[in-house]
Structures are given as structure tokens and as C-alpha cells.
Amino acid sequence: MIKVSAKEKRYLVPLISVIAGFLVGAIIMLIWSYNPITAYASMFSSALGNMNGLGETIREATPLLFTAVGFAIASKAGFFNIGLPGQAQAGWLTSVWFVLANPNIPKYILLPLAIITGALAGAIVAGIAGFLRAYFGTNEVITTIMLNYIVLYVCQYLMQQIMPENLRNGTDTTKNISSNSSLHLEWLSKMFGDSRINAGIFLGIIAIIVYWFLMKKTTVGFEIKAVGLNPFASRYAGMSAKKNIILSMLLSGAFAGIGGVVQGLGTYQNYFTQTSSIDIGWDGLSVALLGNSTAFGILIAAFLFSILKIGGLGMQTVAGVPYEIVSIVIAAIIFFIAIKYVFDLLFKVKKHSLKRGQEIGPNNGVDGPNIKLSKEGNTL
């Protein structure tokens, strides 16, 4: 057992999980006679070795920032929001439909409205699960999983049967959005080797800052965390558990919805029929878990997952290693993150001790006679 501080443990657990995940991938490569050194070298070279690869890596990470923040907000409130794919898909279709239907609105008005409509779509989907949990005690894991399928097929029906024909090409894809409603920035794309990087990355950074400020500096964030830690105590303190349950899910869905907006208005410039739940939802969940639901952790984890995704394509073409190895590495990382019991056995958190020269003072007898406290409140 290794003694570490609580802060050190928060950093060591994801770091060790990432290393262990890469080791699992290396072992599997060796079993199948692939060279893991060559494979990983080609992965990082493809993702970071040139401006185009770096731009695509940043582009891939962008929607993950939103879906990860969405999951983290729900997680802080004590909920496991698995509906991120559906919420993101709702935001994607809604935003693309909105801009296609309103091509003549000025860009400085159209883009904010499109982002808001996408966020509202995601919030509505997540809000359904939040309402059912708050008022009927329904397990949010079940409802959000089922909502993923409902949204998947409702979006397919809406695009193929309800969307006007002049907004789509056949029944499988919409028309491309105009430059008036696109997140694409020509100068940014040229800077990164004509990659698909777009203004969504700036929105993603803003989302990370907003999430940090919300959780650290606002009453709303405090109440969400309080309800997640102990709903009974927070209710006794005068906080509305039902209100915070629904609010946290609305915020969670809104961020996930904007992740879909970035996909539609930034990466693909249209919407096309989805045959299964979109990956950015599941990957965002994994990013939040790896990042320990902290703002900085999410930022780093999203970039790492993007390296794996984009670099995995290079690993396949350059080193001849199957892309499925990337999925194994990601699964292994999440597996090691999840086995908290093993890390609790490996690392023991140090008890706070009084440093030499620290002042001590009386505690007015609250903790018993002849017991003094340090400034930090540690008993002696």
C-alpha cells in the first residue's frame, strides 16, 4: 500500500489507467504478431505529427468537450446520464433543420439561434428523464437508454417524412448548410493544413470555463453537488431536490445538444440518417470518467481520446494494425478507471498532519478537554 495525498491519488488513478490501457493494447498486438512500438509511434505521428493531423485531432475532441461536460453535470447531481447520444443527435438535427429553414437571417443572429435551438432540443430529451426521476423515482439509466432509441428513430422519421423536400437530398441526408450558418472558419482550417477544425473549439473552451464557474462559484452548482452527495441533508437545508434533479438534467442535455450542433454546423455541414446512436455521446461519457468530472481533466481526456481516434486511423494505414485495437485500448482505460476497489487497496490517503511551526489554538471544548486544533481544523 502506497501512502499518497488525496490530490495525488486523483491524478495517479487516471494516469495509471491510461498507461495500463496502452499496455493491454500492446500485449494484444504482441499476441497477434504486431509491433506495438511501431503501432503507437504511427498513432501519435498521425495525430500530432503534422498540422492537418493536429487540426483533425482538435476537431475530433471538440464535441467530446460538450458531451463530457453534460455527463459530468448529471454525475455531480448523482445521476448516470447514458442518454448523451440521443441528446446530441436531437441537437444535431434541430440545429441543421433550423439553419436550412432560415437561410436569410444574418449570420451573427442565425448561429446563436441555431446553437440555442440545439441546446433546447438536447435539454428537452434529458429533461424527460429528469422529470420522471424527480416525480416518479424512475431509474434514469433505464429511461435515458430507452430515450436514445426513441430519439434515433424519431429523428429518422422527422427527416424522411416531415422535413420539407427542398431541405434534403433524397431521404438519407439533408442539403449542406450555407456559409452563412457554418462554424467553419477558412483561416483556421488553412492554419491547420486544410483540416475540418472549426469555431466549435472556441465554444468548447467556453463550455469548459462555464462548467468550472458553475460548479465552483455559483449557488446552483453548490446545490447540484449537495443534492448529489446527500439528497436528504440538502432537503433538510432547504434545497429542493426535485428542482435540482430536473435542472441538472436540463443542463446536462443542453451541453450534449450543443455537442451535436458542433457536429452538424462544424464537422459535417449537414445531417444524415444515423443507423445507431452517435459515438460522441458514448465517448463523452468515457472522457468525463477519465477526467474525474473536473474541467481540466475533461479537457485533457478529450484530447487523449481524440489522439486515439484520429491516430488509430494512421496506425491502421501505416503500421497495418487493425483499428479495433484502439477500441480495446479505450475499453481497457475505462475498465481500470472503474475498478476503484483495486486503487483503494493500492493507495492509502495520508491523514492530515500538523507541519512544524504551524500555529495551534483552542477549540472551545467542542472536541473535548485538552484538545487543540490547527488552523486547518486538524486535531492534535
C-alpha positions in Angstrom: 0.0 0.0 0.0 1.4 3.4 -1.1 0.6 6.5 1.0 -0.4 9.5 -1.1 -2.4 12.6 -0.6 -6.0 12.8 -1.8 -4.9 15.2 -4.6 -2.1 12.9 -5.7 -4.5 10.0 -5.8 -6.9 12.0 -8.1 -4.0 12.4 -10.6 -2.5 8.9 -10.2 -5.6 6.9 -10.8 -6.3 8.2 -14.4 -2.6 8.3 -15.2 -2.1 4.6 -14.2 -5.4 3.7 -16.0 -4.1 5.2 -19.3 -0.7 3.5 -19.0 -2.4 0.2 -18.2 -4.8 0.6 -21.2 -1.9 1.1 -23.5 -0.1 -1.9 -22.0 -3.2 -4.1 -22.6 -3.2 -2.9 -26.2 0.5 -3.7 -26.6 0.1 -7.2 -25.2 -2.8 -7.9 -27.6 -0.6 -6.6 -30.5 2.2 -8.9 -29.5 -0.1 -11.9 -29.3 -1.2 -11.2 -32.9 2.4 -10.6 -34.0 2.2 -6.8 -34.4 4.9 -4.4 -33.3 3.4 -2.2 -30.5 6.2 0.4 -30.7 5.7 0.9 -34.4 1.9 1.0 -33.9 1.9 3.6 -31.2 4.6 5.6 -32.9 2.4 5.8 -36.1 -0.6 6.6 -34.0 1.0 9.7 -32.3 2.7 10.7 -35.5 -0.6 10.7 -37.5 -2.5 12.6 -34.8 0.2 15.1 -33.8 3.0 14.9 -36.4 1.6 17.4 -38.9 -0.8 20.4 -38.9 -3.6 18.6 -40.7 -3.5 15.7 -38.2 -3.4 18.1 -35.3 -6.3 20.0 -36.7 -8.3 16.8 -37.1 -7.4 15.8 -33.6 -8.7 19.1 -32.1 -11.8 18.8 -34.3 -12.5 15.3 -33.0 -12.1 16.4 -29.4 -14.4 19.4 -29.7 -17.8 17.7 -29.4 -16.5 15.4 -26.7 -15.9 18.5 -24.5 -19.7 19.2 -24.6 -20.9 15.7 -24.1 -18.4 15.1 -21.3 -19.5 18.3 -19.5 -23.0 17.2 -19.9 -22.3 13.8 -18.3 -20.2 15.5 -15.5 -23.1 17.9 -14.5 -25.5 14.9 -14.2 -22.8 12.9 -12.4 -22.3 15.8 -9.8 -26.1 15.6 -9.1 -25.8 11.8 -8.5 -27.2 10.7 -11.9 -25.7 8.5 -14.6 -26.9 10.1 -17.8 -26.5 7.5 -20.6 -28.7 9.4 -22.9 -25.9 11.7 -24.2 -26.1 10.1 -27.8 -29.8 10.8 -28.1 -29.4 14.3 -26.7 -26.6 15.2 -29.0 -28.4 13.7 -32.0 -31.5 15.8 -31.2 -29.3 18.9 -31.1 -27.7 18.0 -34.4 -30.9 17.5 -36.4 -32.6 20.5 -34.8 -29.8 23.0 -35.5 -29.3 21.9 -39.1 -33.0 22.0 -39.8 -33.2 25.5 -38.3 -30.5 27.0 -40.4 -31.7 25.3 -43.6 -35.2 26.7 -43.0 -33.9 30.2 -42.3 -31.1 30.9 -44.7 -31.6 34.6 -45.0 -31.1 35.5 -41.3 -27.8 37.4 -40.7 -25.0 35.1 -39.5 -24.5 36.9 -36.2 -28.1 36.1 -35.4 -28.6 32.8 -37.1 -25.6 31.0 -35.5 -26.5 31.9 -31.9 -30.2 30.9 -32.5 -29.1 27.6 -34.0 -26.9 26.8 -31.0 -29.7 27.7 -28.7 -32.3 25.5 -30.5 -29.8 22.6 -30.5 -29.3 23.1 -26.8 -33.0 23.2 -26.2 -33.6 20.0 -28.1 -31.0 18.2 -26.0 -32.3 19.7 -22.8 -35.9 18.6 -23.6 -34.8 15.0 -24.2 -32.8 14.9 -21.0 -35.5 16.8 -19.1 -37.9 14.0 -19.7 -35.6 11.6 -17.8 -35.1 14.2 -15.1 -38.8 14.8 -14.6 -39.5 11.0 -14.4 -36.8 10.6 -11.8 -37.8 13.7 -9.7 -41.6 12.9 -9.6 -41.8 9.1 -10.0 -38.4 7.8 -8.9 -37.8 6.2 -12.3 -34.2 5.0 -12.7 -32.5 7.5 -15.1 -30.2 4.8 -16.5 -33.2 2.9 -17.9 -35.1 6.0 -19.2 -32.0 7.6 -20.8 -31.1 4.3 -22.6 -34.6 3.9 -24.0 -34.7 7.6 -25.0 -31.6 7.0 -27.1 -33.6 4.6 -29.3 -36.7 6.8 -29.3 -34.6 9.8 -30.4 -32.8 7.7 -33.0 -35.9 6.6 -34.8 -37.9 9.8 -34.3 -35.1 11.8 -35.9 -35.1 9.4 -38.8 -38.8 9.8 -39.2 -38.7 13.6 -38.9 -36.0 13.9 -41.6 -37.5 11.4 -44.0 -41.2 12.2 -43.6 -41.7 15.6 -42.1 -38.7 17.7 -43.3 -39.6 19.6 -46.5 -38.1 18.1 -49.6 -36.4 21.3 -50.6 -34.2 21.0 -47.4 -32.9 17.5 -48.2 -31.3 15.3 -50.8 -33.5 12.2 -51.0 -34.3 10.5 -47.7 -30.9 9.9 -46.3 -29.3 13.3 -46.0 -30.1 17.0 -45.8 -28.7 19.6 -48.1 -25.4 21.2 -47.0 -25.8 24.3 -44.9 -24.7 27.6 -46.3 -21.6 29.5 -45.2 -23.9 31.9 -43.5 -24.7 29.3 -40.9 -21.4 27.4 -40.7 -18.9 27.1 -37.9 -16.2 26.6 -40.5 -13.5 29.3 -40.5 -11.4 29.4 -43.6 -8.3 31.0 -41.9 -8.4 28.4 -39.1 -8.7 25.5 -41.5 -5.8 26.8 -43.6 -3.7 27.2 -40.4 -4.2 23.5 -39.6 -3.4 22.1 -43.1 -7.0 22.4 -44.5 -8.4 20.2 -41.8 -12.0 20.3 -40.6 -11.2 22.2 -37.4 -13.8 24.8 -36.8 -15.0 27.5 -34.4 -16.6 24.8 -32.3 -13.3 24.5 -30.4 -13.7 28.0 -29.1 -17.2 27.2 -27.9 -15.8 24.1 -26.3 -13.3 26.0 -24.3 -16.0 28.4 -23.2 -18.1 25.4 -22.2 -15.2 24.1 -20.0 -14.9 27.5 -18.3 -18.7 27.8 -17.8 -18.7 24.4 -16.3 -15.9 25.2 -13.9 -17.5 28.5 -12.9 -20.9 26.9 -12.5 -19.6 24.2 -10.2 -17.1 26.2 -8.2 -18.6 29.7 -8.0 -22.4 29.6 -8.1 -25.2 28.7 -5.8 -26.7 26.5 -8.5 -23.6 24.4 -8.7 -23.3 24.1 -5.0 -26.9 22.9 -4.7 -26.5 20.4 -7.6 -23.4 18.9 -5.8 -25.2 18.9 -2.4 -28.2 17.0 -3.8 -25.8 14.5 -5.4 -23.9 13.9 -2.2 -26.9 13.7 0.1 -30.4 14.5 -1.1 -31.8 14.1 2.4 -29.4 16.5 4.1 -29.8 19.0 1.2 -33.6 18.8 1.6 -33.2 19.5 5.3 -31.1 22.5 4.5 -34.0 23.9 2.4 -32.8 22.9 -1.1 -35.4 21.5 -3.5 -34.2 18.0 -4.6 -36.8 17.8 -7.4 -35.8 21.2 -8.8 -32.1 20.4 -8.8 -32.7 16.9 -10.3 -34.6 18.4 -13.2 -32.2 21.4 -13.5 -29.1 19.2 -13.6 -30.6 17.0 -16.3 -31.7 20.0 -18.4 -28.1 21.5 -18.2 -26.7 18.1 -19.0 -28.8 17.7 -22.1 -28.2 21.2 -23.2 -24.4 20.7 -23.3 -24.8 17.4 -25.1 -27.2 19.1 -27.6 -24.5 21.7 -28.4 -22.1 18.8 -29.0 -24.5 17.7 -31.7 -24.7 21.3 -33.1 -20.9 21.3 -33.5 -21.1 18.1 -35.4 -23.8 19.4 -37.7 -22.7 23.0 -38.3 -18.9 22.4 -37.9 -17.7 19.0 -38.9 -20.3 17.6 -41.4 -22.2 20.7 -42.5 -25.4 18.7 -42.8 -27.4 15.9 -41.1 -27.6 12.4 -42.4 -29.6 9.3 -41.3 -28.0 7.6 -38.3 -28.1 3.8 -38.1 -27.1 3.7 -34.5 -26.5 6.0 -31.5 -23.8 8.5 -32.3 -20.3 7.9 -30.9 -19.7 11.3 -29.4 -22.3 10.5 -26.6 -20.5 7.3 -25.5 -17.1 8.8 -25.9 -18.1 11.9 -23.9 -19.2 9.6 -21.1 -15.8 7.9 -21.1 -14.0 11.3 -21.3 -15.8 12.5 -18.2 -15.0 9.3 -16.3 -11.3 9.5 -17.2 -11.2 13.3 -16.4 -12.8 12.6 -13.0 -15.5 15.1 -14.0 -13.2 18.1 -13.5 -12.9 20.9 -16.0 -9.2 20.4 -16.6 -9.4 16.6 -16.5 -12.1 16.7 -19.2 -10.0 18.9 -21.5 -7.0 16.6 -21.2 -9.1 13.4 -21.5 -10.9 14.6 -24.6 -7.6 15.4 -26.3 -6.3 11.9 -25.4 -9.4 10.2 -26.8 -9.1 12.2 -29.9 -5.5 11.2 -30.4 -6.6 7.6 -30.1 -9.4 8.0 -32.6 -7.5 10.0 -35.2 -4.2 8.3 -34.6 -5.8 4.9 -34.8 -6.6 5.6 -38.5 -2.9 6.3 -39.1 -1.9 3.2 -37.1 -4.0 1.1 -39.4 -2.7 2.5 -42.7 0.9 3.0 -41.7 1.6 0.1 -39.3 -1.1 -2.3 -40.6 -2.6 -2.7 -37.1 -6.4 -3.1 -37.0 -8.3 0.0 -35.9 -10.2 -2.2 -33.4 -7.1 -2.2 -31.2 -8.0 1.5 -30.4 -11.4 0.4 -29.1 -9.7 -2.2 -26.9 -7.3 0.4 -25.5 -10.2 2.8 -24.7 -12.2 0.0 -23.1 -9.2 -1.1 -21.0 -8.7 2.5 -19.8 -12.3 2.8 -18.7 -12.1 -0.6 -17.1 -9.1 0.4 -15.0 -10.9 3.7 -14.1 -13.9 1.7 -12.9 -12.0 -0.7 -10.6 -11.9 1.8 -7.8 -11.6 -1.0 -5.2 -8.2 -2.0 -6.5 -6.8 1.5 -6.4 -8.2 1.9 -2.8 -6.1 -1.1 -1.9 -3.0 0.2 -3.8 -3.1 3.8 -2.5 -3.8 4.9 1.0 -4.7 8.6 1.5 -2.4 10.2 4.1 -4.0 11.6 7.2 -3.5 15.4 7.6 -0.7 16.0 9.9 0.5 19.3 11.5 3.6 20.7 10.0 6.4 22.0 12.1 5.9 25.7 13.0 2.1 25.6 12.4 0.1 27.6 14.9 -2.5 25.8 17.1 -5.3 27.2 19.1 -8.1 26.2 21.4 -11.3 24.7 20.1 -13.6 26.0 22.9 -14.0 22.5 24.3 -16.1 21.3 21.3 -14.0 18.3 20.7 -13.3 17.5 24.3 -10.9 18.8 27.0 -7.2 19.4 26.3 -7.7 19.0 22.6 -6.4 21.8 20.3 -6.8 22.5 16.7 -4.5 23.6 13.9 -5.6 26.4 11.6 -6.8 23.8 9.2 -9.0 22.2 11.8 -6.9 19.1 12.4 -7.0 17.8 16.0 -3.8 17.2 18.0 
